């Protein structure tokens, strides 16, 4: 068999962290793209890398779960 197997994650679900982000804290070009939302939600990997920005918390959790991650809130 020549199938790749990721032993690091076998039997484990990877965590991501969801946190709110103020629109004013985003770069100017992203502020324009947020369509006037006061805040949006960022999804970060365990090592802090920003993976995605979405319009609301519910969507952030759905995106994480759809991609086989376990989301956790960060305040």
PEZI-V718468 format. One record per residue. N is the residue number from 0. RES is the residue in one small letter. PHI is phi in whole degrees, 0 to 359 (999 if undefined). PSI is psi in whole degrees, 0 to 359 (none if undefined). Layout:
n/res/phi/psi
N/RES/PHI/PSI
N/RES/PHI/PSI
//
This chain:
n/res/phi/psi
0/x/999/133
1/x/246/37
2/x/269/135
3/x/287/144
4/x/224/124
5/x/269/93
6/x/296/333
7/x/298/330
8/x/246/5
9/x/297/124
10/x/78/1
11/x/237/151
12/x/253/134
13/x/285/143
14/x/268/148
15/x/228/160
16/x/242/135
17/x/248/129
18/x/216/153
19/x/280/150
20/x/227/128
21/x/290/140
22/x/304/321
23/x/293/344
24/x/273/353
25/x/273/157
26/x/301/151
27/x/305/319
28/x/295/327
29/x/284/328
30/x/302/320
31/x/295/321
32/x/285/347
33/x/276/5
34/x/54/37
35/x/81/7
36/x/296/139
37/x/290/324
38/x/216/155
39/x/230/182
40/x/237/136
41/x/254/143
42/x/250/124
43/x/240/145
44/x/287/173
45/x/299/332
46/x/268/8
47/x/95/356
48/x/292/131
49/x/285/123
50/x/261/326
51/x/199/158
52/x/236/132
53/x/225/166
54/x/284/335
55/x/210/167
56/x/297/317
57/x/301/317
58/x/294/321
59/x/301/315
60/x/293/321
61/x/296/317
62/x/298/316
63/x/300/310
64/x/295/323
65/x/299/331
66/x/259/23
67/x/63/35
68/x/249/157
69/x/256/110
70/x/278/144
71/x/225/141
72/x/283/144
73/x/234/131
74/x/261/none
//
